[in-house]
Amino acid sequence: MPVAWGTEMPGLELWREETSSERRLQVIYPQHSKLTDKEKTNICYLSFPDSNSGCLGDTQFCFRFRQSSGRRVSLHCLLDHYDKDLPVYLKKDPAYFYGYVYFRQVRDKSLKRGYFQKSLVLISKLPYIHFFHTVLKQIAPEYFEKSEPYLEAACNDVDRWPAPVPGKTLHLPIMGVVMKVRIPTCHDKPGTTQIAQLTQQADTHISVILPTVHEVDLFRCFCPVFLHSQMLWELVLLGEPLVVMAPSPSESSETVLALVNCISPLKYFSDFRPYFTIHDSEFKEYTTRTQAPPSVILGVTNPFFAKTLQHWPHIIRIGDLKPAGEIPKQVKVKKLKNLKTLDSKPGVYTSYKPYLSRDEEIIKQLQKGVQQKRPSEAQSVILRRYFLELTQSFIIPLERYVASLMPLQKSISPWKSPPQLRQFLPEEFMKTLEKTGPQLTSRIKGDWIGLYRHFLKSPNFDGWFKTRRKEMTQKLEALHLEALCEEDLLLWTQKHTEVETVDLVLKLKNKLLQADREHLPVKPDTMEKLRTHIDAIILALPEDLQGILLKTGMT
């Protein structure tokens, strides 16, 4: 696959040896992909269901694993180019890879183990869950029949794909099928699916239209626990340690991804593992009892975890996820001490007391949908909109306060360094909530202040505020550049020494490099104007200095 799609290793076939439980990589595409031994081991174990999952037939799921330290990754600079226009929750995490799995297990008496067991895995830096699962669904079944040449042909198709530019509608051919997708941008209105508006005219050559590249079936995943959706939203928002115990990797990974997705458009900044096994290289780190459980969401299927993670404060135990139209019995909130046996009943095991009162209206709306046999997709739209409104009500007061930390534009002087942001003061923020708090946009009552106090100590706040601070600092740098462009710099040089003029040219060149390197929000004409200023200043200098400065940096 092209490096632009962040997929160094699009095809990994895994197989379990017929005479042992060993798992090996049988073929890797592209062949120049370099995996460390640690990464290979993680991929091998994460690409097969636990032996007790009993997944017969075809199963799809997703995992996430840590990149080996010291590994040189050539993708970063190319992906950064597209990353800047993505919503924050779709940006790549440089420390992690995603693995998208298509696993087949069927009875085969000709094999010693009695089963054919193989996985086709696609590794990417991009969290485009729905998209990559669709890609695998197109190629894996045929690949299992036709083997390696088919995979090579599929990879050749993908090699010709255009770059994954956010906001652009892409037509992506794969083995006789054309997929139509649109990658969201940070400028899209949250909660909208842009591709739907683009498909009103019939496209005769389009075989598959994807309304989303990343979303999972939210209602199907929350269905067994939708009475507690709001409480789970709080736990995810606060970055609480959470484990999902499920009967199979597909249920485990879908539920973890739905949980991470429920605080959108906020990004979940802690670690999450849609499918986690006892062979994972972080197993000891995440299951130790010598310290409090870390801020992470784990999806597990092995009953061994019921004992190993007994000390975790929040455990969701789910049964088989029902097909659309079938509603499982709602699980109850139970105390952790009840989770003693491996055959514990489905439920949410926690002592957590929610800060907010339960919104009965959304529960009635979803229950009515169940009674009327409303499609799961429609139920998902309702639930996604509810989570979006809840998250926006929570984050708007924080956005408003952080915007007030920005210095006034009139304080920006072209001849001084850009001013600093004011400090975030928690108590000062709390005082703003009385007049501009979430009560303006949300009907939900409760201890919002307590929820904010808890959130300000969480990894999600830390990650969100660092991102906002970086964006605002870059905006200040951009405004400073614009202020410089409005000055008559040539006139300034006539009143200053050659040394000071050379120093100014070098500083302006560094500003241009910084704007390009950090993707500062600068208008193209501002950059062009600054280059013109630099050229004019250099031409006014003696020839020997002109030669030196023209070779230094860029103009």
C-alpha positions in Angstrom: 0.0 0.0 0.0 1.2 3.5 -0.6 3.0 5.1 2.3 0.4 7.9 2.2 -2.2 5.5 3.6 0.0 4.7 6.5 0.0 1.0 5.7 3.5 -0.3 5.6 2.3 -3.9 6.0 -1.1 -4.4 4.2 -1.2 -8.1 4.1 -0.1 -10.4 6.9 -1.2 -14.0 6.6 -1.0 -15.8 9.9 -1.3 -19.5 10.5 -1.3 -21.8 13.4 1.0 -24.8 13.0 -0.9 -28.0 12.6 1.2 -29.8 15.1 1.6 -27.1 17.7 0.1 -23.9 19.0 2.8 -21.8 17.4 1.8 -18.9 15.2 3.9 -17.7 12.3 3.8 -14.9 9.7 3.6 -16.8 6.4 3.7 -13.9 4.0 4.1 -10.1 4.3 3.3 -7.4 1.7 5.0 -5.2 0.8 8.0 -7.4 1.2 10.3 -4.5 2.1 8.2 -3.8 5.3 10.3 -4.1 8.4 8.8 -5.5 11.6 10.7 -5.9 14.8 10.6 -9.3 16.5 8.5 -7.8 19.3 6.0 -6.4 16.8 5.8 -9.7 14.9 5.1 -11.6 18.2 2.3 -9.1 19.1 0.7 -9.3 15.7 0.8 -13.2 15.7 -1.0 -13.5 19.0 -3.4 -10.6 18.5 -4.5 -11.8 15.1 -6.0 -15.0 16.4 -9.0 -15.4 18.8 -8.2 -16.9 22.1 -8.6 -20.7 21.9 -11.7 -20.5 24.1 -13.5 -18.0 21.9 -14.7 -20.8 19.6 -15.0 -18.5 16.5 -16.2 -20.7 13.7 -16.6 -19.3 10.2 -15.4 -15.8 9.4 -14.7 -13.2 12.1 -13.5 -9.6 11.8 -12.0 -7.6 14.6 -9.5 -4.9 15.3 -6.5 -4.6 17.7 -4.0 -1.9 18.6 -0.4 -2.3 19.6 2.5 -0.2 20.7 5.2 0.5 18.2 8.6 -0.8 19.2 10.8 2.0 20.7 13.6 3.2 18.4 11.8 2.0 15.3 12.4 4.4 12.4 9.1 5.2 10.7 9.2 6.9 7.4 5.5 7.5 7.4 5.4 10.4 9.8 6.2 13.3 7.6 3.9 12.2 4.8 1.0 11.4 7.2 1.5 14.7 9.0 0.7 16.5 5.7 -2.8 15.0 5.8 -3.1 14.9 9.6 -3.4 18.7 10.0 -6.8 18.8 8.3 -8.2 15.8 10.1 -10.6 16.0 13.2 -8.4 15.4 16.3 -10.0 12.0 17.0 -8.9 10.7 13.6 -5.3 11.9 13.8 -2.7 9.1 13.9 -0.9 8.3 17.1 2.8 8.0 16.3 3.3 5.4 19.1 0.7 2.9 17.9 -0.4 0.7 15.0 -3.9 -0.6 14.3 -4.3 -4.2 13.1 -7.5 -5.1 11.1 -8.1 -8.8 11.1 -10.2 -11.2 8.9 -10.0 -14.6 10.5 -11.3 -17.8 9.1 -11.8 -21.1 11.0 -13.6 -24.0 9.3 -13.6 -27.7 9.9 -11.1 -29.6 7.6 -10.6 -33.3 8.3 -7.6 -33.4 6.0 -5.6 -31.3 8.5 -4.2 -32.8 11.7 -5.8 -30.2 13.9 -9.1 -30.8 12.2 -9.5 -27.1 11.3 -8.4 -24.6 8.7 -7.3 -21.5 10.6 -5.8 -18.4 9.0 -5.9 -14.7 9.4 -5.4 -11.9 6.9 -4.3 -8.8 8.7 -3.9 -5.2 7.5 -1.6 -3.0 9.6 -2.0 0.8 9.5 -1.4 4.0 11.5 -4.9 5.2 10.5 -7.9 4.6 12.8 -10.3 4.1 9.8 -12.0 1.0 11.3 -15.0 0.7 9.0 -13.0 1.4 5.9 -10.3 -1.1 6.5 -12.8 -3.8 7.6 -14.6 -3.2 4.3 -11.3 -3.6 2.3 -10.6 -6.9 4.0 -14.2 -8.1 3.4 -13.6 -7.5 -0.3 -10.3 -9.4 -0.6 -9.9 -11.9 2.3 -12.5 -14.6 1.3 -11.0 -14.9 -2.3 -7.5 -14.7 -0.9 -8.1 -17.8 1.3 -9.1 -19.7 -1.8 -6.4 -18.3 -4.3 -3.5 -17.6 -1.9 -0.5 -15.4 -2.5 -0.9 -14.2 -6.1 -4.3 -12.8 -5.3 -2.9 -10.8 -2.4 -0.2 -9.4 -4.6 -2.8 -8.3 -7.2 -4.9 -6.7 -4.4 -1.8 -4.8 -3.2 -1.1 -3.6 -6.8 -4.6 -2.1 -6.9 -4.1 -0.3 -3.6 -0.7 1.0 -4.8 -2.6 3.1 -7.4 -5.0 4.7 -4.9 -4.9 8.5 -4.6 -3.6 9.9 -1.3 -6.1 10.0 1.6 -6.8 13.7 1.5 -9.4 14.9 4.1 -12.5 16.4 2.6 -12.0 14.8 -0.9 -14.3 12.2 -2.3 -12.2 9.2 -3.3 -12.9 6.4 -5.7 -10.8 3.4 -4.7 -10.7 0.3 -6.9 -9.9 -3.0 -5.3 -10.2 -6.4 -7.2 -13.0 -5.4 -9.5 -14.9 -3.3 -6.9 -14.8 0.5 -6.6 -15.3 2.0 -3.1 -16.5 5.5 -2.8 -15.3 7.2 0.5 -14.8 10.7 1.9 -12.4 11.2 4.8 -13.8 13.8 7.3 -12.0 17.1 7.9 -11.7 19.3 11.0 -14.0 21.8 9.3 -17.0 19.5 9.0 -19.9 20.2 11.2 -19.8 17.5 14.0 -22.4 14.7 13.5 -22.8 15.1 9.7 -22.0 12.4 7.2 -20.9 14.3 4.1 -20.7 11.3 1.7 -24.5 10.9 1.8 -25.0 14.4 0.2 -22.6 13.4 -2.6 -24.3 10.2 -3.6 -27.7 11.5 -4.8 -26.8 10.9 -8.4 -26.5 7.3 -9.4 -22.9 6.2 -9.9 -23.0 3.2 -12.2 -19.3 2.3 -11.7 -19.5 2.5 -7.9 -19.9 -0.9 -6.2 -19.6 0.1 -2.5 -20.4 3.5 -0.9 -19.1 4.0 2.6 -21.0 6.6 4.6 -18.2 6.6 7.2 -14.5 5.6 7.3 -14.3 5.1 11.1 -17.6 4.7 12.9 -18.8 1.4 14.4 -22.5 0.4 14.9 -22.9 2.4 18.1 -26.3 1.1 19.2 -25.4 -2.6 18.6 -22.5 -2.2 20.9 -24.3 -0.2 23.6 -27.5 -2.2 23.2 -26.9 -4.5 26.2 -26.0 -1.5 28.4 -27.9 1.4 27.0 -29.6 2.1 30.3 -26.1 3.0 31.6 -24.9 4.8 28.5 -24.5 8.1 30.3 -22.6 6.6 33.2 -20.2 4.9 30.7 -19.8 8.2 28.9 -18.6 9.7 32.2 -16.2 6.9 32.8 -14.6 7.3 29.3 -14.6 11.1 29.6 -12.7 10.9 32.9 -10.2 8.3 31.6 -11.2 5.7 34.2 -9.6 2.2 34.0 -12.2 0.1 32.2 -12.2 -3.5 31.0 -14.7 -5.1 28.6 -15.1 -8.8 29.0 -16.7 -10.3 25.9 -17.2 -13.7 24.3 -15.2 -13.0 21.1 -12.6 -10.5 19.7 -15.2 -8.9 17.4 -17.5 -8.1 20.3 -14.6 -7.0 22.5 -13.1 -4.7 19.8 -16.4 -3.2 18.7 -17.4 -2.4 22.2 -14.1 -0.8 23.1 -14.1 1.3 19.9 -17.8 2.3 20.6 -16.7 3.5 24.1 -13.8 5.5 22.7 -16.1 6.9 20.1 -18.8 8.0 22.5 -17.0 11.2 23.7 -16.5 12.4 20.1 -15.6 15.1 18.9 -13.3 14.9 21.9 -10.3 12.6 21.4 -9.7 9.8 23.9 -6.1 10.5 24.9 -5.4 7.5 27.1 -4.4 4.1 25.7 -7.1 1.6 24.5 -6.8 -1.9 23.4 -9.8 -3.2 21.4 -8.5 -6.8 21.8 -5.9 -7.6 24.5 -4.4 -11.0 25.3 -2.2 -12.6 28.0 0.6 -12.7 25.3 0.6 -8.9 24.8 4.0 -7.3 25.5 2.2 -4.9 27.9 0.4 -7.7 29.8 2.5 -7.3 33.0 2.4 -3.5 32.8 -1.4 -3.4 32.7 -2.2 -6.2 35.1 0.2 -5.6 38.0 -1.4 -5.2 41.4 1.5 -3.2 42.8 -0.1 0.0 41.7 -3.5 1.4 40.8 -4.8 0.3 37.4 -3.7 2.7 34.6 -6.0 4.9 32.5 -6.7 2.4 29.7 -9.7 0.6 28.2 -9.0 -3.1 27.6 -11.1 -5.5 25.6 -10.6 -9.1 26.6 -12.1 -12.6 25.9 -10.0 -14.9 28.0 -11.8 -15.9 31.2 -8.4 -15.7 32.9 -8.8 -11.9 33.0 -11.9 -12.2 35.3 -9.5 -13.3 38.0 -6.4 -11.2 37.0 -8.4 -7.9 36.7 -10.6 -8.4 39.7 -9.1 -5.4 41.4 -10.1 -3.0 38.5 -12.7 -0.5 39.5 -15.0 -0.7 36.4 -15.7 -3.9 34.5 -18.3 -4.4 31.7 -19.2 -8.0 31.1 -21.3 -8.6 27.9 -22.8 -11.6 26.3 -23.1 -12.3 22.5 -24.0 -9.1 20.6 -27.3 -9.7 18.9 -27.9 -9.1 15.2 -29.9 -6.0 14.3 -33.5 -6.3 15.4 -32.8 -8.6 18.4 -32.4 -6.9 21.8 -30.5 -8.6 24.6 -31.7 -8.4 28.1 -30.4 -5.2 29.8 -27.6 -5.8 32.2 -27.6 -4.3 35.6 -25.0 -2.3 37.6 -23.5 -4.7 40.2 -21.0 -4.3 42.9 -17.4 -5.5 42.2 -17.5 -8.1 45.0 -20.0 -10.0 42.9 -17.4 -10.6 40.2 -15.8 -13.6 41.7 -16.4 -16.5 39.4 -15.5 -17.0 35.8 -19.1 -17.5 34.8 -20.4 -14.2 36.2 -23.5 -12.9 34.5 -23.4 -10.0 32.1 -23.4 -6.7 33.9 -21.6 -3.4 34.7 -19.5 -4.1 37.8 -18.6 -0.8 39.5 -19.0 1.2 42.6 -18.9 4.4 40.6 -21.6 7.0 41.4 -22.4 9.2 38.4 -22.1 12.9 38.7 -25.1 13.5 36.4 -28.7 12.4 36.8 -29.8 9.8 34.2 -31.5 11.3 31.1 -34.7 9.3 31.0 -35.7 10.9 27.7 -33.0 9.2 25.6 -33.8 5.8 27.3 -37.5 6.2 26.4 -36.6 7.1 22.8 -34.3 4.1 22.4 -36.8 1.7 24.1 -39.6 3.0 21.8 -37.3 2.3 18.8 -36.8 -1.3 20.1 -40.5 -1.8 20.4 -41.1 -0.4 16.9 -38.3 -2.4 15.5 -36.4 0.7 14.4 -33.3 -0.3 12.4 -30.0 -0.4 14.3 -28.6 2.3 12.0 -31.3 4.7 13.0 -30.9 3.9 16.7 -27.2 4.5 16.3 -27.9 8.0 14.7 -30.1 8.9 17.8 -27.5 7.6 20.3 -24.6 9.3 18.4 -26.4 12.6 18.4 -27.2 12.3 22.1 -23.5 11.6 23.0 -22.4 14.5 20.7 -24.8 17.0 22.3 -23.7 15.8 25.8 -20.0 16.2 24.9 -20.5 19.5 23.3 -22.5 20.8 26.3 -19.6 19.8 28.5 -16.8 21.1 26.3 -18.3 24.5 25.2 -17.7 26.2 28.6 -14.1 25.0 28.5 -13.6 26.2 24.9 -15.1 29.6 25.9 -12.8 30.0 28.9 -9.7 28.9 27.0 -10.5 31.4 24.2 -10.4 34.1 26.9 -6.7 33.2 27.6 -5.7 34.4 24.2 -4.0 37.8 24.2 -5.7 40.7 22.4 -4.6 41.1 18.8 -3.6 44.7 19.4 -1.0 43.4 21.9 0.9 41.7 19.0 3.9 43.8 17.9 6.0 42.9 14.8 9.1 43.9 16.7 8.6 41.8 19.8 8.1 38.1 20.3 4.5 36.9 20.1 2.8 37.3 23.5 2.2 34.3 25.7 -1.2 32.7 26.5 -2.6 33.4 30.0 -2.4 30.5 32.5 -5.4 28.2 32.9 -6.7 28.7 36.4 -9.2 26.0 37.5 -10.9 28.1 40.1 -11.3 31.0 37.7 -12.8 28.6 35.2 -15.2 27.2 37.8 -16.5 30.7 38.5 -17.5 31.1 34.8 -19.8 28.1 35.0 -22.5 29.9 37.0 -23.4 32.1 34.0 -22.0 30.2 31.0 -22.1 26.5 32.2 -23.6 23.4 30.5 -27.1 24.3 31.8 -27.4 26.7 28.9 -27.4 23.8 26.4 -28.2 20.6 28.3 -31.4 19.5 30.1 -29.4 17.1 32.3 -29.2 18.0 36.0 -26.5 16.9 38.4 -23.1 17.8 39.9 -21.5 19.3 36.8 -19.0 21.2 38.9 -17.8 17.8 40.4 -17.6 16.3 36.9 -15.4 19.2 35.7 -13.1 19.0 38.8 -12.6 15.3 38.1 -12.1 15.9 34.4 -9.4 18.6 35.0 -7.2 15.9 36.6 -7.7 13.4 33.8 -5.5 12.5 30.8 -8.3 13.6 28.5 -8.2 17.1 29.8 -4.4 17.2 29.7 -4.4 16.0 26.0 -7.2 18.3 25.0 -5.6 21.4 26.6 -2.2 20.7 25.2 -3.8 20.4 21.7 -5.7 23.7 22.2 -2.7 25.5 23.6 -0.6 24.4 20.6 -3.3 25.6 18.2 -3.6 29.0 19.9 0.2 29.4 20.1 0.4 28.7 16.3 -2.4 31.2 15.8 -0.4 33.8 17.6 2.7 33.0 15.5 0.5 33.4 12.4 -0.8 36.8 13.6 2.8 37.8 14.3 3.8 36.9 10.7 0.9 38.9 9.4 1.9 41.9 11.5 5.4 41.7 10.1 4.1 41.7 6.6 2.1 44.9 7.1 5.3 46.8 8.1 7.6 48.6 5.7 10.6 46.4 6.4 12.8 48.0 3.7 12.3 51.4 5.4 13.2 49.8 8.7 16.6 48.5 7.3 17.5 52.0 6.2 17.5 53.1 9.8 19.5 50.1 11.1 23.0 48.7 10.7 23.9 45.9 8.2 24.4 43.5 11.1 20.8 44.2 12.4 19.5 43.8 8.8 21.2 40.5 8.3 19.8 39.4 11.7 16.3 40.4 10.5 16.6 38.4 7.3 17.7 35.3 9.1 14.8 35.7 11.6 12.3 36.1 8.7 13.7 33.0 7.0 13.3 31.0 10.2 9.7 32.3 10.5 9.0 30.9 7.0 10.6 27.6 7.8 8.6 27.4 11.0 5.3 28.2 9.2 6.0 25.4 6.7 7.2 22.9 9.3 4.5 23.5 11.9 1.7 24.0 9.3 0.9 27.4 10.8 -2.6 28.8 9.9 -1.0 31.5 7.6 -2.7 32.7 4.4 -0.7 31.9 1.3 -0.6 35.6 0.2 1.0 36.4 3.6 3.8 33.9 3.0 4.3 35.3 -0.5 4.4 38.9 0.8 7.0 37.9 3.4 9.2 36.3 0.7 8.9 39.5 -1.4 10.0 41.5 1.7 13.0 39.2 2.2 14.1 39.4 -1.5 13.8 43.2 -1.4 15.9 43.6 1.8 18.6 41.2 0.4 18.8 43.1 -2.9 19.4 46.4 -1.0 22.5 44.9 0.7 26.1 44.8 -0.6 26.7 42.0 -3.2 28.9 39.9 -0.9 26.2 39.7 1.7 23.5 39.0 -1.0 25.4 35.9 -2.1 25.7 34.6 1.5 22.0 35.3 2.4 20.6 33.8 -0.8 22.4 30.5 0.0 21.2 30.5 3.6 17.9 28.8 4.2 15.0 29.5 1.8 13.4 32.6 0.4 
